[in-house]
């Protein structure tokens, strides 16, 4: 695997070949792999996995590897010092939050609480009649928010410590939704992909508005509680609104439950949680990026396969949730390399150089 094939997403890089080497053929069922765990331990001690906090690898419902390492950590930008994580430790998901928000929209849609994906986006915000009167802006659809193809000016290339970063500016604005919706139009909606945390904020607002409750409460009732996820934190911005772009904190086992749910086509212990048709449309490529990687509805998709050979949630600092349906594999990674341009290297190395060879060799 060539880990140099990467592209920029906001102020971080994502490997375009991310797990492209995941096998298409089903993996063999494995018991816990002590050699894999030992190899991860040795690599961490040797400084090859700097910043890695936690790794959990599941295959066919079995734990293949589970490791925890000490390191500096943050809570949504606030330094926590050096911590020793364990199975119960809450950790920032950062932009993996977007992928979970996408699942929630599908649940809300099945309940008739939110507009269909081909409805006008600004029409859902009658409090901004001036925006609705703009013909170009009126062509923005819900699907364009879900696929980050709004066509508006948005810049997350700057560090998330920089107030000029569009997501940070949104968080500091007096009205986050107006801030997102009235950005200057620079492209025709649907014709251009641009990484946009504001799009997730808009989708989060539609869920909360339709459900008549904050999104964290809706998530607890409709997604987390059914999965047995009891402890989580959804950090709120200065306006008291949970950040759907990056605010979720969970432990690694609970994040892996989200992966298992996806792997099981939205069914958990015989109960349908997420509609299968929503997962299908979410994992359909809606944008083809220059690296070859694809983007669905708030999920990153493998460069190949229909359905994709893997789907992933990716977050600042090295957070990953990777699901390979054909391989019946779920990999969750937590790391603390926040705002570092090479933060992608640790999760990619864990998956490509440790997990995949371990599975292939069995």
C-alpha positions in Angstrom: 0.0 0.0 0.0 1.3 3.4 -0.9 0.4 5.7 2.0 1.7 8.7 0.1 -1.5 8.8 -2.0 -3.4 11.3 0.1 -5.6 14.3 -0.3 -6.5 17.3 1.8 -9.8 17.4 3.8 -10.0 20.5 5.8 -6.7 20.9 7.7 -6.0 17.2 7.6 -5.0 14.6 5.0 -6.9 11.5 4.2 -5.2 8.6 2.4 -6.7 8.1 -1.0 -5.6 4.5 -0.9 -7.1 4.1 2.6 -7.5 0.4 3.1 -7.7 -0.1 -0.7 -5.9 -3.3 0.1 -8.8 -4.6 2.2 -9.6 -8.0 0.7 -12.7 -8.4 -1.4 -13.0 -12.0 -0.5 -14.4 -12.9 2.9 -11.9 -13.3 5.7 -11.6 -16.4 7.8 -13.2 -16.3 11.2 -10.5 -15.7 13.8 -10.0 -15.9 17.5 -8.2 -13.1 19.3 -4.8 -12.6 17.6 -2.1 -12.3 20.2 0.6 -11.8 17.6 -1.3 -8.8 16.1 -1.6 -7.3 19.6 2.1 -7.9 20.3 3.1 -6.4 16.9 1.0 -3.3 17.7 2.6 -3.1 21.2 6.1 -3.3 19.8 5.4 -0.7 17.1 4.0 1.7 19.6 7.1 1.2 21.9 9.3 1.8 18.9 7.6 5.1 18.1 6.1 3.9 14.9 2.5 4.7 16.1 3.0 8.0 17.8 -0.2 9.4 19.2 -2.2 6.2 19.0 -4.6 5.8 21.9 -6.8 2.8 21.2 -7.4 0.1 18.6 -10.3 -2.3 18.5 -10.6 -4.9 15.6 -13.7 -7.0 15.2 -14.2 -9.8 12.8 -17.5 -11.8 12.5 -18.4 -10.5 15.9 -15.2 -11.6 17.6 -12.5 -9.4 19.0 -9.4 -9.8 16.9 -7.3 -7.2 18.8 -7.8 -4.6 21.5 -5.1 -2.3 22.7 -4.8 0.9 24.7 -1.8 3.3 24.9 -1.1 6.4 27.0 -0.8 9.8 25.4 -1.8 13.4 25.3 -5.5 13.9 24.7 -8.1 16.7 24.2 -11.8 17.2 24.7 -12.9 19.3 21.6 -9.7 21.3 21.7 -9.3 21.6 25.5 -6.1 19.9 26.6 -6.6 17.0 29.0 -2.9 16.1 29.5 -1.5 12.6 29.3 -4.2 10.0 29.8 -4.2 6.2 30.0 -7.3 5.1 28.1 -9.3 2.0 28.7 -12.4 0.3 27.4 -14.7 2.7 29.2 -12.9 6.0 28.3 -14.8 8.5 26.3 -12.8 9.9 23.4 -13.4 12.6 20.8 -14.8 11.2 17.5 -14.4 14.6 15.8 -15.7 14.2 12.3 -16.8 10.6 12.7 -19.7 12.4 14.3 -20.8 13.4 10.8 -21.2 9.8 9.8 -23.4 9.1 12.9 -25.5 12.2 12.1 -26.1 10.7 8.7 -27.5 7.5 10.2 -29.8 9.6 12.4 -31.1 11.4 9.4 -32.0 8.1 7.8 -33.9 7.0 11.0 -35.7 10.4 11.2 -36.6 10.1 7.5 -38.2 6.7 8.0 -40.3 8.3 10.8 -41.5 11.1 8.5 -39.8 13.7 10.7 -37.5 15.3 8.1 -37.8 16.3 4.5 -36.9 14.0 1.6 -33.5 14.4 0.1 -34.7 16.1 -3.0 -36.6 18.9 -1.2 -35.3 22.4 -1.2 -32.9 23.1 1.7 -33.5 26.8 2.3 -37.3 26.1 2.2 -36.9 24.3 5.4 -35.8 27.5 7.1 -38.7 30.0 6.7 -37.1 32.2 9.2 -34.7 33.3 6.4 -37.1 34.5 3.7 -34.4 36.5 2.0 -32.3 33.4 1.4 -35.3 31.5 0.0 -35.9 34.3 -2.4 -32.4 33.8 -4.0 -33.0 31.5 -7.1 -29.5 30.0 -6.9 -29.7 29.3 -3.2 -33.1 27.8 -3.8 -31.6 25.1 -5.9 -29.7 23.7 -2.9 -31.3 20.4 -2.0 -31.2 18.3 1.2 -29.1 15.8 -0.7 -26.5 18.5 -1.4 -26.0 19.0 2.3 -25.7 15.3 3.0 -23.1 14.9 0.2 -21.3 18.3 0.9 -22.1 19.7 -2.5 -23.9 22.9 -1.5 -21.9 25.1 -3.9 -21.2 27.7 -1.3 -18.0 29.2 -0.2 -16.5 27.2 2.7 -12.9 26.8 3.9 -11.7 24.2 6.4 -8.2 24.2 4.9 -7.1 26.4 7.8 -6.2 24.9 11.2 -9.2 24.4 13.5 -7.4 26.8 15.9 -7.7 29.6 13.3 -10.9 31.7 13.7 -11.0 32.1 9.9 -11.6 28.4 9.5 -15.3 28.2 8.4 -16.3 25.6 11.0 -14.8 27.7 13.8 -16.4 30.9 12.4 -19.7 29.0 12.3 -19.3 28.0 16.0 -18.6 31.6 16.9 -21.4 33.1 14.9 -24.6 34.3 16.5 -26.7 32.1 14.2 -24.9 29.0 12.9 -27.6 28.0 10.4 -27.8 31.4 8.8 -24.1 31.5 8.7 -24.0 28.3 6.7 -26.9 29.0 4.4 -25.9 32.5 3.4 -22.3 31.8 2.4 -21.5 33.2 -1.1 -22.5 30.9 -3.9 -19.4 29.9 -5.9 -20.7 26.8 -7.7 -23.9 25.4 -8.9 -25.3 23.2 -6.1 -24.6 19.5 -6.8 -21.7 20.2 -9.1 -18.8 20.6 -6.7 -17.7 18.8 -3.6 -16.2 20.8 -0.8 -15.6 19.5 2.8 -18.2 21.4 4.8 -18.9 20.9 8.5 -21.7 23.5 8.2 -23.6 21.1 6.0 -23.7 18.6 8.9 -24.9 21.4 11.2 -27.8 22.0 8.8 -28.8 18.3 8.7 -28.6 18.2 12.5 -31.0 21.1 12.7 -33.5 19.4 10.4 -33.4 16.3 12.7 -33.8 18.3 15.9 -36.6 20.4 14.4 -38.5 17.4 13.1 -38.1 15.4 16.2 -38.9 18.4 18.4 -36.0 17.6 20.7 -32.2 18.2 20.7 -30.3 15.8 18.4 -28.4 14.2 21.3 -31.7 13.2 22.9 -33.0 11.9 19.6 -29.8 9.9 19.2 -30.1 8.5 22.7 -33.6 7.3 22.1 -33.4 6.0 18.5 -29.8 4.9 18.1 -27.7 4.7 21.2 -30.2 3.1 23.6 -31.2 0.3 21.2 -27.5 -0.5 20.8 -26.9 -0.5 24.6 -24.8 2.6 24.4 -25.4 4.2 27.8 -22.5 6.6 28.3 -21.7 9.3 25.7 -21.1 13.0 25.5 -22.2 15.3 22.7 -20.4 18.6 23.2 -22.4 21.8 22.6 -21.3 25.0 21.0 -21.6 28.4 22.6 -25.2 28.6 21.5 -26.0 25.4 23.4 -26.5 23.3 20.2 -24.7 19.9 20.0 -22.0 20.0 17.3 -23.0 17.5 14.6 -19.8 18.3 12.8 -17.4 17.1 15.4 -18.8 17.0 19.0 -19.5 13.4 19.9 -17.4 11.5 22.5 -17.8 7.8 23.0 -15.8 4.8 24.1 -14.2 2.6 21.5 -16.5 -0.4 22.1 -19.6 1.7 21.6 -18.1 3.2 18.4 -17.5 -0.3 17.2 -21.2 -1.1 17.8 -22.0 1.6 15.2 -19.7 -0.3 12.9 -21.3 -3.6 13.7 -24.7 -2.0 13.0 -23.6 -0.9 9.6 -22.0 -4.3 9.0 -25.4 -5.9 9.8 -27.2 -3.7 7.3 -28.8 -1.6 10.0 -30.1 -4.5 12.1 -29.1 -5.0 15.8 -30.0 -8.3 17.5 -32.9 -8.8 15.1 -34.3 -5.3 15.4 -34.2 -2.9 12.5 -32.5 0.4 13.7 -31.5 2.1 10.4 -33.4 1.5 7.2 -31.6 -0.7 4.7 -32.5 1.6 1.8 -30.9 4.6 3.7 -27.7 2.7 4.1 -27.7 1.9 0.4 -28.1 5.5 -0.6 -25.6 6.6 2.0 -23.0 4.3 0.6 -23.8 5.2 -3.0 -21.0 7.5 -4.4 -22.3 11.0 -4.6 -18.9 12.6 -5.2 -15.8 11.2 -6.8 -12.7 12.9 -5.4 -9.4 13.4 -7.2 -7.6 10.8 -5.2 -10.0 8.1 -6.4 -11.8 7.9 -3.0 -15.5 8.5 -3.1 -18.0 10.2 -0.8 -21.6 9.2 0.1 -23.9 10.8 2.6 -21.4 11.8 5.3 -19.4 8.5 4.8 -16.1 8.0 3.0 -16.2 5.2 0.5 -13.6 2.9 -1.0 -12.4 3.8 -4.5 -13.8 0.5 -5.8 -16.8 -1.7 -5.4 -20.6 -1.4 -5.7 -21.4 -1.5 -2.9 -18.0 -0.2 -1.7 -15.5 -2.7 -0.4 -15.3 -0.5 2.7 -16.9 2.6 4.2 -15.5 4.8 6.9 -16.0 7.7 9.3 -12.9 9.8 9.5 -12.0 12.4 12.2 -9.4 15.0 13.0 -6.4 13.6 15.0 -6.6 10.1 13.6 -10.0 8.9 14.5 -11.4 6.1 12.3 -14.3 3.8 12.0 -13.8 1.5 9.1 -16.3 -1.2 8.1 -15.6 -3.8 5.4 -18.8 -5.6 4.7 -17.2 -8.2 2.4 -14.5 -8.8 4.9 -17.0 -8.8 7.9 -14.5 -6.5 9.5 -14.8 -3.5 11.8 -11.8 -1.4 12.9 -12.0 1.5 15.4 -9.0 3.7 16.1 -8.6 6.6 18.5 -5.6 8.9 18.4 -4.5 12.2 19.7 -2.7 13.8 16.7 -5.2 16.7 16.5 -4.7 19.3 13.8 -1.5 17.6 12.6 -1.4 17.3 8.8 0.0 13.8 8.9 -2.5 12.5 11.5 -3.8 10.1 8.8 -0.6 8.1 9.0 -1.3 6.3 12.3 -4.8 4.9 11.5 -3.8 4.0 7.9 -0.6 2.2 9.2 -2.6 0.3 11.8 -5.1 -0.9 9.2 -2.9 -1.4 6.2 0.3 -2.7 7.9 -1.0 -4.6 10.9 -4.7 -5.5 10.6 -4.8 -6.5 6.9 -1.6 -8.6 6.9 -2.7 -10.4 10.1 -6.0 -11.3 8.6 -4.5 -12.3 5.2 -2.0 -14.5 6.9 -4.6 -16.7 8.7 
